Amino acid sequence: MNLKKLLASAFLTLGLCQSAFAAPVEIDKVVGIVNQGVILQSEVNTIVNRVKTQAKEQGQELPSDDTLRIQAMERLVNQALMMQLAERMGLEISDSQLDQTLVGMAKEQGGTIADLRRTIESSGESFQSYREEIRKEITTQQVMRANVDRRIYISPQEVDNLLKIMESQGQNTEEYDIGHILVDIPNNATADEIASAKTRADKVIEFLQDGKEFKRIAISSSSGSKALEGGQLGWMSINEMPSLFAEAVKGTKKDAIIGPLRSGAGFHIIKVQDIRGRQVVETTEVRSRHILIKPSIILSEEKARNMLNGFAKDLRAGTADFGELAKEYSEDPGSALKGGEYDWTDPTTYAPQFRDALLSLDKNEISDPFRTTFGWHIVQLLDKRIADKTELAKRNRAHGMLFNRKFKEESFNWQQEMREQAHVEIFPIDE
């Protein structure tokens, strides 16, 4: 007997038994088979009703119920395939991970987990069912990431090409306020005269780097046409500058001293006095170290946390060494051998809980134990700095645009491949 007939027989037997001892009740119905799993009509109805409720709250118009059911069925088929793959991968979202996600969702809505529960239950849906639905969504996302990310490759040349396109489309509107000093060279100058001019130019740069006023030095030392104006060339874009200046100035920071630049006229010294039209991206970078303990069948969640509590207590008391504890106990292979240390890093690249813990610390402070998807941690903030990430931000933006485009393409292709390889049967859904 095949699976479809077996299921139909089981539900029929159940219905006969119930009719013999009680009043007739509505019995759930199998409306789809995905490999060895099934999709129930109640699951389809739940999704359809949820969409209708949300649309009503937002005043949105919806297509027909038939269309909604088709869309719901497609979602459930894909979800079933993802959950089956997650099981084969050994991927499981723990209750603590799920709770952290729900707390985050509640915060985004400006409330607490209790507020979220009330909202869900007021719509007629069980909060427990909602929890499990979110667990499935998290699992699906992680499965897709794990399988699609490795199909994507973005070359540095692709990023460079996109950056050039973005720049050519007028997304670079930077202007620079330029100060200029010229140490001239006589016509038909001898080697000694050129060397002497170079020495004077180097001396000017030395003065400027020591904090001497640019305008005063320009008035006293420059042979340029704007010497009496303190060497002020004013605001100009890269395209308005002499090519010699443009190549040297582009991408520099405010207050940069550039030179000496050699031309036929002599040695040029430039100061970037200000920049406008540039989207300056400054980020906080942190240097830190941590200890990771992963719960297991042998080591419970509570024991892992208590173990780290003991470490934190000893470290604060000065009776233990962080680096030695990390080398002996940390289960992070990337940092354990280095005493748990991470080099200068943008904390937003870390897991949210790790990021938040780090940014809440003062220098040299040690956190209380906290949980991420990787396990339990304690972390120490070693140092903090502000870094100019403007150029990196441009590259990351270009890389992100390329990645998002390719991820969408590859996600679709991968899901299609999964669907083609699976056994899927769809049955009629009752009105």
ZIVEN-V909372 format. One record per residue. N is the residue number from 1. SS is DSSP state (H for helix, E for strand, L for the rest). BURIAL is 1 if it has 16 or more other C-alpha atoms within 10 Angstrom, else 0. Layout:
{{N & SS & BURIAL} {N & SS & BURIAL}}
This chain:
{{1 & L & 0} {2 & L & 0} {3 & H & 0} {4 & H & 0} {5 & H & 0} {6 & H & 0} {7 & H & 0} {8 & H & 0} {9 & H & 0} {10 & H & 0} {11 & H & 0} {12 & H & 0} {13 & H & 0} {14 & H & 0} {15 & H & 0} {16 & H & 0} {17 & H & 0} {18 & H & 0} {19 & H & 0} {20 & H & 0} {21 & H & 0} {22 & L & 0} {23 & L & 0} {24 & L & 0} {25 & L & 0} {26 & L & 0} {27 & L & 0} {28 & L & 0} {29 & L & 1} {30 & E & 1} {31 & E & 1} {32 & E & 1} {33 & E & 1} {34 & E & 1} {35 & L & 1} {36 & L & 0} {37 & E & 0} {38 & E & 1} {39 & E & 1} {40 & E & 1} {41 & H & 1} {42 & H & 0} {43 & H & 1} {44 & H & 1} {45 & H & 1} {46 & H & 0} {47 & H & 1} {48 & H & 1} {49 & H & 1} {50 & H & 0} {51 & H & 0} {52 & H & 1} {53 & H & 0} {54 & H & 0} {55 & H & 0} {56 & H & 0} {57 & H & 0} {58 & H & 0} {59 & L & 0} {60 & L & 0} {61 & L & 0} {62 & L & 0} {63 & L & 0} {64 & L & 0} {65 & H & 0} {66 & H & 0} {67 & H & 0} {68 & H & 1} {69 & H & 1} {70 & H & 0} {71 & H & 0} {72 & H & 1} {73 & H & 1} {74 & H & 0} {75 & H & 0} {76 & H & 1} {77 & H & 1} {78 & H & 1} {79 & H & 1} {80 & H & 1} {81 & H & 1} {82 & H & 1} {83 & H & 1} {84 & H & 1} {85 & H & 1} {86 & H & 1} {87 & H & 0} {88 & H & 0} {89 & H & 0} {90 & L & 0} {91 & L & 0} {92 & L & 0} {93 & L & 0} {94 & L & 0} {95 & H & 0} {96 & H & 0} {97 & H & 1} {98 & H & 1} {99 & H & 0} {100 & H & 1} {101 & H & 1} {102 & H & 1} {103 & H & 0} {104 & H & 1} {105 & H & 0} {106 & H & 1} {107 & H & 0} {108 & H & 0} {109 & L & 0} {110 & L & 0} {111 & L & 0} {112 & L & 1} {113 & H & 1} {114 & H & 0} {115 & H & 0} {116 & H & 1} {117 & H & 1} {118 & H & 0} {119 & H & 0} {120 & H & 1} {121 & H & 0} {122 & H & 0} {123 & L & 0} {124 & L & 0} {125 & L & 0} {126 & L & 0} {127 & H & 1} {128 & H & 0} {129 & H & 0} {130 & H & 0} {131 & H & 1} {132 & H & 0} {133 & H & 0} {134 & H & 0} {135 & H & 1} {136 & H & 1} {137 & H & 0} {138 & H & 1} {139 & H & 1} {140 & H & 1} {141 & H & 0} {142 & H & 1} {143 & H & 1} {144 & H & 1} {145 & H & 0} {146 & H & 0} {147 & H & 0} {148 & H & 1} {149 & H & 0} {150 & H & 0} {151 & H & 0} {152 & L & 0} {153 & L & 0} {154 & L & 0} {155 & L & 0} {156 & H & 0} {157 & H & 0} {158 & H & 0} {159 & H & 1} {160 & H & 0} {161 & H & 0} {162 & H & 1} {163 & H & 1} {164 & H & 0} {165 & H & 0} {166 & H & 0} {167 & H & 0} {168 & H & 0} {169 & H & 0} {170 & H & 0} {171 & H & 0} {172 & L & 0} {173 & L & 0} {174 & L & 1} {175 & E & 1} {176 & E & 1} {177 & E & 1} {178 & E & 1} {179 & E & 1} {180 & E & 1} {181 & E & 1} {182 & E & 1} {183 & E & 1} {184 & E & 1} {185 & L & 1} {186 & L & 0} {187 & L & 0} {188 & L & 0} {189 & L & 0} {190 & L & 0} {191 & H & 0} {192 & H & 0} {193 & H & 0} {194 & H & 1} {195 & H & 0} {196 & H & 0} {197 & H & 1} {198 & H & 1} {199 & H & 0} {200 & H & 1} {201 & H & 1} {202 & H & 1} {203 & H & 0} {204 & H & 1} {205 & H & 1} {206 & H & 0} {207 & H & 0} {208 & H & 1} {209 & H & 0} {210 & L & 0} {211 & L & 0} {212 & L & 0} {213 & L & 0} {214 & H & 1} {215 & H & 1} {216 & H & 0} {217 & H & 1} {218 & H & 1} {219 & H & 1} {220 & H & 0} {221 & H & 1} {222 & L & 1} {223 & L & 1} {224 & L & 1} {225 & L & 0} {226 & L & 1} {227 & H & 1} {228 & H & 0} {229 & H & 0} {230 & L & 1} {231 & L & 1} {232 & E & 1} {233 & E & 1} {234 & E & 0} {235 & E & 1} {236 & E & 0} {237 & E & 1} {238 & H & 1} {239 & H & 0} {240 & H & 0} {241 & L & 1} {242 & L & 0} {243 & H & 0} {244 & H & 0} {245 & H & 1} {246 & H & 0} {247 & H & 0} {248 & H & 0} {249 & H & 1} {250 & L & 0} {251 & L & 0} {252 & L & 0} {253 & L & 1} {254 & L & 0} {255 & L & 0} {256 & L & 0} {257 & E & 1} {258 & E & 1} {259 & E & 1} {260 & E & 1} {261 & E & 1} {262 & E & 1} {263 & L & 0} {264 & L & 0} {265 & L & 0} {266 & E & 1} {267 & E & 1} {268 & E & 1} {269 & E & 1} {270 & E & 1} {271 & E & 1} {272 & E & 1} {273 & E & 1} {274 & E & 1} {275 & E & 1} {276 & E & 0} {277 & L & 0} {278 & L & 0} {279 & L & 0} {280 & L & 0} {281 & L & 0} {282 & E & 0} {283 & E & 1} {284 & E & 1} {285 & E & 1} {286 & E & 1} {287 & E & 1} {288 & E & 1} {289 & E & 1} {290 & E & 1} {291 & E & 1} {292 & E & 1} {293 & E & 1} {294 & L & 1} {295 & L & 1} {296 & L & 0} {297 & L & 0} {298 & L & 0} {299 & L & 0} {300 & L & 0} {301 & H & 1} {302 & H & 0} {303 & H & 0} {304 & H & 1} {305 & H & 1} {306 & H & 0} {307 & H & 0} {308 & H & 1} {309 & H & 1} {310 & H & 0} {311 & H & 1} {312 & H & 1} {313 & H & 0} {314 & H & 0} {315 & H & 0} {316 & H & 0} {317 & H & 0} {318 & L & 0} {319 & L & 0} {320 & L & 0} {321 & L & 0} {322 & H & 1} {323 & H & 1} {324 & H & 0} {325 & H & 1} {326 & H & 1} {327 & H & 1} {328 & H & 0} {329 & H & 0} {330 & L & 1} {331 & L & 1} {332 & L & 1} {333 & L & 0} {334 & L & 0} {335 & L & 1} {336 & H & 1} {337 & H & 0} {338 & H & 0} {339 & L & 1} {340 & L & 1} {341 & E & 1} {342 & E & 1} {343 & E & 0} {344 & E & 1} {345 & E & 1} {346 & E & 1} {347 & H & 1} {348 & H & 0} {349 & H & 0} {350 & L & 0} {351 & L & 0} {352 & H & 0} {353 & H & 0} {354 & H & 1} {355 & H & 0} {356 & H & 0} {357 & H & 1} {358 & H & 1} {359 & H & 1} {360 & L & 0} {361 & L & 0} {362 & L & 0} {363 & L & 1} {364 & L & 0} {365 & L & 0} {366 & E & 1} {367 & L & 1} {368 & L & 1} {369 & L & 1} {370 & E & 1} {371 & E & 1} {372 & E & 1} {373 & L & 0} {374 & L & 0} {375 & E & 1} {376 & E & 1} {377 & E & 1} {378 & E & 1} {379 & E & 1} {380 & E & 1} {381 & E & 1} {382 & E & 1} {383 & E & 0} {384 & E & 1} {385 & E & 0} {386 & E & 0} {387 & E & 0} {388 & E & 0} {389 & L & 1} {390 & H & 1} {391 & H & 0} {392 & H & 0} {393 & H & 1} {394 & H & 1} {395 & H & 1} {396 & H & 0} {397 & H & 0} {398 & H & 1} {399 & H & 1} {400 & H & 0} {401 & H & 0} {402 & H & 1} {403 & H & 1} {404 & H & 0} {405 & H & 0} {406 & H & 1} {407 & H & 1} {408 & H & 0} {409 & H & 0} {410 & H & 1} {411 & H & 1} {412 & H & 0} {413 & H & 0} {414 & H & 1} {415 & H & 1} {416 & H & 0} {417 & H & 0} {418 & H & 0} {419 & H & 0} {420 & H & 0} {421 & H & 0} {422 & L & 0} {423 & L & 0} {424 & E & 1} {425 & E & 0} {426 & E & 0} {427 & L & 0} {428 & L & 0} {429 & L & 1} {430 & L & 0} {431 & L & 0}}
